Amino acid sequence: MVESKLHLHRDLEHICLENIQTCILLGNLSAASMQSSSEALYLGIAIRIAEILRFNVPHRSDTVVMQELKRRIWWSLFMFDHWCSAGNAVLLKMRNFDKAIDLPMDESVFQSLEMDQMTKPTLSKPDIWAHMITLVEIFGRIQDLNQRCAHANANASATENAVASLALSLNDWEASLPPDMRYNRINLDRFRGRSLGGPFISLHQAFYHYGTVLFYQYLDVNQASTPRSAEFAGRCKRLAISQSALLKTARELGDCDLLYPGVGHSAVISSSVLLHTLLFGDEIEHDTSWAYLGSNIEILKELRRYWPSVERTVSCLTIFQEGCLQKGAPQAYTFSKWVSRFLFEYQLPLDEAIV
C-alpha cells in the first residue's frame, strides 16, 4: 500500500484508466486501515479523472472490453461514493443515477470476450453488480431520509410516508430480480460453482442491511406506536435476523466468506437489533437472537484478523451495549444524531455519550 501510494503520487497528473483503478484500491485500503480522510481523497481524485476521460460517454471506437471496463469503473465509483459519503459524513459527488450508461454485463460473458472484439454480445444480461448498483441508488435515498430525521424535528406522519415509499422501492427491487438471481440454496450453489458465491451473498446481505437501517428508527419504544410503525419495527427485526443468518451461512460454507470490512459494520447494526429483541422482545425470540448474536461476534473476530478498521467497528457495538446499560435501553434506541452516526458514519469515531 505504501509503495503504491508513492508510485501514484509521482504519476498523479497522468490522466489514465490505471490511475483511477489505483485510487479505488487505495481508497478501499485506506478505509480498512482507519485512514478515512485518505479514503475520501482518493475517491475524489478517481471520480475527477473518470470525468475528465468522459467514462460516462460511450466511445464507439473502443473495443467491447474497453467499453465494459469503463462502465464498470464508472459504476464502481458510483457505489464507492455512496458508501464513502455515508461512512465519512461527506457530500455525495455522484448523486445522479445516470441511466444513459449501461449497467455491467454478465460476468461470464465479460470473461469470454476477445480483447479486440468490436461487436457487443446479443445475449448479455445484467449480473450481480448491475443489481447491486440499482440497490445502492435506493440506499442513497435511505441515507438522505435518515439524516433528515436525525437532524431535524421531522413530522412523524410525513416520515412514515417517506419510509413506506422507500420500503416499496426495496420491495420492487427484490421483485424485479430474475428467478436465477433470487436468494435460495439452488442459486447460491450455482454461483458458488462459478466462484461467485461471495458476491451473490453480498448482494442479498446489502438488501437486508439497507432495509434494516431504513426501519431502524421504529425500534424506539418511547415513540408513539401506530399500525405502520409497529409493522416497520417488525420488519427491521426480521431483516436483521435474515442478514445474520446469511452471514452465518456464508461463514459455514467456507468458499463464499464475506471478508471485506463493511461486513463488520453490517454485523454490528444487525447485532444491535438482536440486542433490542433480547431487551424488549418475547422470550420465544430470545434463543434465536442469542444464537445469531454469537454468530455475528464470531464473524467480527475473524474480520479483526485482517482489517484494523474492524477494531473501531467492534468498539461501536461495545459503546452501544454499554449505553443501553448505563443510560437506559429505551434511550439508546431513540433516533438522534448519535444513532444516525452509529448507523451510517462508521468511519468516524463514535462519541461515548448518547445524546
VENBEL-V679366 format. One record per pair of residues at least 24 apart in sequence whose C-alpha atoms are under 10 Angstrom apart, sorted by the first residue. I is the first residue (numbers start at 1). GAP is how many residues later the second one is. Records with the same first field share a line. If there is no record, write none. Layout:
I: GAP + GAP
This chain:
1: 24 + 25 + 28 + 29
2: 24
12: 33 + 37
13: 36
14: 35
15: 31 + 33 + 34 + 35 + 37 + 38
16: 30 + 33 + 34 + 36 + 37
17: 29 + 32 + 33 + 36 + 38 + 52 + 53 + 56
18: 28
19: 26 + 27 + 30 + 31
20: 25 + 26 + 27 + 28 + 29 + 30 + 53 + 54 + 57
21: 25 + 52 + 55 + 56
22: 24
23: 24 + 26
24: 49 + 52 + 53 + 56
27: 53 + 57
28: 52 + 56 + 232 + 233
29: 232 + 278 + 280
30: 279
31: 53 + 56 + 57 + 230 + 231 + 276 + 277 + 278 + 316
32: 228 + 229 + 230 + 274 + 275 + 276 + 277 + 278 + 315
33: 228 + 273 + 274 + 275 + 276 + 277
34: 273 + 274 + 275 + 276 + 277 + 278 + 313 + 314
35: 274 + 312 + 313
36: 48 + 51 + 52 + 273 + 310 + 311 + 312
37: 51 + 310 + 311
39: 41 + 45 + 49 + 308
40: 40 + 41 + 44 + 45 + 47 + 48 + 50
43: 34 + 37 + 38 + 41 + 42 + 50
44: 33 + 37 + 49
46: 27 + 28 + 31
47: 26 + 27 + 30 + 31 + 33 + 34 + 46 + 47
48: 45
50: 24 + 27
55: 46
56: 42 + 44 + 45 + 46
57: 43 + 44
58: 42 + 43 + 44
60: 58
61: 57
62: 54 + 55 + 56
63: 50 + 51 + 52 + 53 + 54 + 55 + 56 + 57
64: 46 + 49 + 50 + 51 + 52 + 53 + 54 + 55 + 56 + 57
65: 45 + 46 + 47 + 48 + 49 + 50 + 51 + 52 + 53 + 54 + 55
66: 49 + 50 + 51 + 52
67: 35 + 37 + 51 + 53
68: 34 + 35 + 36 + 37 + 42 + 52
69: 35 + 41
70: 34
71: 30 + 31 + 32 + 33 + 34
72: 30 + 31 + 32 + 33 + 57 + 58
73: 31
74: 27 + 29 + 30
75: 26 + 27 + 28 + 29 + 54 + 55 + 57 + 58
76: 28 + 53 + 57
78: 55 + 58 + 59
79: 50 + 53 + 54 + 55 + 56 + 57 + 58 + 60 + 61
80: 56
81: 59
82: 54 + 55 + 57 + 58 + 61
83: 53 + 56 + 57 + 60 + 179 + 261 + 262 + 263
84: 260 + 261 + 262 + 263
85: 55 + 58 + 259 + 260 + 262
86: 53 + 54 + 57 + 58 + 61 + 255 + 257 + 258 + 259 + 260 + 261
87: 175 + 178 + 254 + 255 + 256 + 257 + 258 + 259 + 260 + 261
88: 253 + 256 + 257 + 258 + 259 + 260 + 261
89: 58 + 252 + 255 + 256 + 257 + 258 + 259
90: 255
92: 48
95: 42 + 45 + 46
96: 41
97: 36 + 37 + 39 + 40
102: 24 + 28
103: 24 + 26 + 27 + 28 + 30 + 31
104: 24 + 25 + 26 + 27 + 29
105: 24 + 25
106: 24
107: 87 + 89
108: 86
126: 52
127: 51 + 54 + 73
128: 53 + 68 + 71 + 72 + 73 + 74 + 75 + 76
129: 70 + 71 + 73 + 74
131: 42 + 43 + 45 + 46 + 50 + 72 + 73
132: 67 + 68 + 70 + 71 + 72 + 74 + 75
133: 70
134: 39
135: 34 + 35 + 38 + 39 + 68 + 69 + 71 + 72 + 75
136: 70 + 71 + 74
138: 28 + 29 + 31 + 32 + 35 + 69 + 72
139: 27 + 31 + 67 + 68 + 70 + 71 + 72 + 74 + 75
140: 70
141: 25 + 73
142: 24 + 25 + 68 + 69 + 71 + 72 + 73
143: 67 + 70 + 71 + 197 + 200 + 201
145: 69
146: 67 + 68 + 69 + 70 + 71 + 189 + 190 + 191 + 193 + 194 + 197 + 198
147: 189 + 190 + 193 + 194 + 197
148: 189 + 192
149: 68 + 186 + 187 + 188 + 191
150: 67 + 184 + 185 + 186 + 187 + 188 + 189 + 190 + 191
151: 184 + 185 + 186 + 189
152: 184 + 185
156: 67 + 68 + 73
157: 69 + 71 + 72
160: 55 + 58 + 66 + 68 + 69 + 72
161: 67
163: 51 + 52 + 65 + 66 + 69
164: 50 + 51 + 64 + 65 + 68
166: 45 + 48 + 49
167: 43 + 44 + 47 + 48 + 65
170: 37 + 38 + 40 + 41 + 44
171: 36 + 40
173: 34
174: 30 + 33
183: 63
188: 62 + 68
191: 65
192: 61 + 63 + 64
193: 62
195: 60 + 61
196: 59 + 60
197: 53 + 56 + 58 + 59 + 60 + 61
198: 52 + 56 + 57 + 58 + 59 + 60 + 61
199: 57 + 58 + 59
200: 56
201: 42 + 45 + 46 + 48 + 49 + 55 + 56 + 57
202: 44 + 45 + 48 + 54 + 55 + 56 + 58 + 61
204: 38 + 39 + 42
205: 34 + 35 + 37 + 38 + 39 + 40 + 41 + 42 + 53 + 58 + 61 + 62
206: 37 + 56 + 57 + 60
207: 32 + 36
208: 28 + 30 + 31 + 32 + 33 + 34 + 35 + 36 + 38 + 58 + 62
209: 27 + 30 + 31 + 33 + 34 + 35 + 54 + 56 + 57 + 58 + 60 + 61
210: 26 + 29 + 56
211: 24 + 25 + 26 + 27 + 28 + 29
212: 24 + 25 + 26 + 27 + 28 + 29 + 30 + 31 + 54 + 57 + 58 + 61 + 131
213: 26 + 27 + 53 + 56 + 57 + 60 + 127 + 130 + 131
214: 129
215: 24
216: 24 + 53 + 54 + 56 + 57 + 117 + 118 + 119 + 123 + 124 + 127
217: 116 + 117 + 118 + 119 + 122 + 123
218: 115 + 116 + 117
219: 54 + 57 + 58 + 61 + 111 + 113 + 114 + 115 + 116
220: 56 + 109 + 110 + 111 + 112 + 113 + 114 + 115
221: 55 + 59 + 108 + 109 + 110 + 112 + 113
222: 108 + 109 + 111 + 112
223: 107 + 110 + 111 + 112
233: 40
236: 34 + 37
237: 33 + 35 + 36 + 37 + 39 + 40 + 44 + 52
238: 32 + 35 + 36
239: 31 + 34
240: 26 + 27 + 29 + 30 + 31 + 32 + 33 + 34 + 49 + 52
241: 29 + 30 + 32 + 33 + 47 + 48 + 51 + 52
242: 28 + 50
243: 24 + 27 + 28 + 49 + 53
244: 24 + 26 + 27 + 30 + 45 + 47 + 48 + 49 + 50 + 51 + 52 + 55
245: 46 + 47 + 50 + 51
247: 45 + 48 + 49 + 52
248: 44 + 47 + 48 + 50 + 51
249: 46
251: 44 + 47 + 48 + 51
257: 42
258: 41 + 45
259: 40 + 41 + 43 + 44 + 45 + 47 + 48
260: 43 + 46 + 47 + 50
261: 39 + 42 + 43 + 45 + 46 + 47 + 48 + 49 + 52
262: 41 + 47 + 48 + 51 + 84 + 85
263: 36 + 37 + 40 + 47 + 50
264: 32 + 33 + 35 + 36 + 37 + 38 + 39 + 40 + 43 + 45 + 46 + 47 + 48 + 49 + 50 + 82
265: 35 + 44 + 45 + 47 + 48 + 49 + 51 + 52 + 77 + 78 + 79 + 80 + 81 + 82
266: 30 + 47 + 77 + 78 + 80
267: 25 + 26 + 28 + 29 + 30 + 32 + 33 + 46 + 47 + 50
268: 25 + 28 + 29 + 32 + 45 + 46 + 47 + 48 + 49 + 50 + 52 + 74 + 75
269: 44 + 47 + 48 + 73 + 74 + 75
270: 26
271: 24 + 25 + 26 + 46 + 50
272: 45 + 46 + 48 + 49 + 61
273: 60
275: 45 + 46 + 49 + 54
276: 48 + 53 + 54 + 56 + 57
279: 45 + 50 + 51
280: 49 + 50
309: 37 + 38
310: 36 + 37
312: 34 + 35 + 36 + 37 + 38
313: 29 + 33 + 34 + 35 + 36 + 37
315: 34 + 35 + 37
316: 25 + 26 + 27 + 30 + 33 + 34 + 35 + 36
317: 25 + 33
318: 34
319: 31 + 32 + 33 + 34 + 35
320: 30 + 32 + 33 + 34
322: 30
323: 29 + 30 + 31
324: 30
326: 28
327: 26 + 27 + 28
331: 24
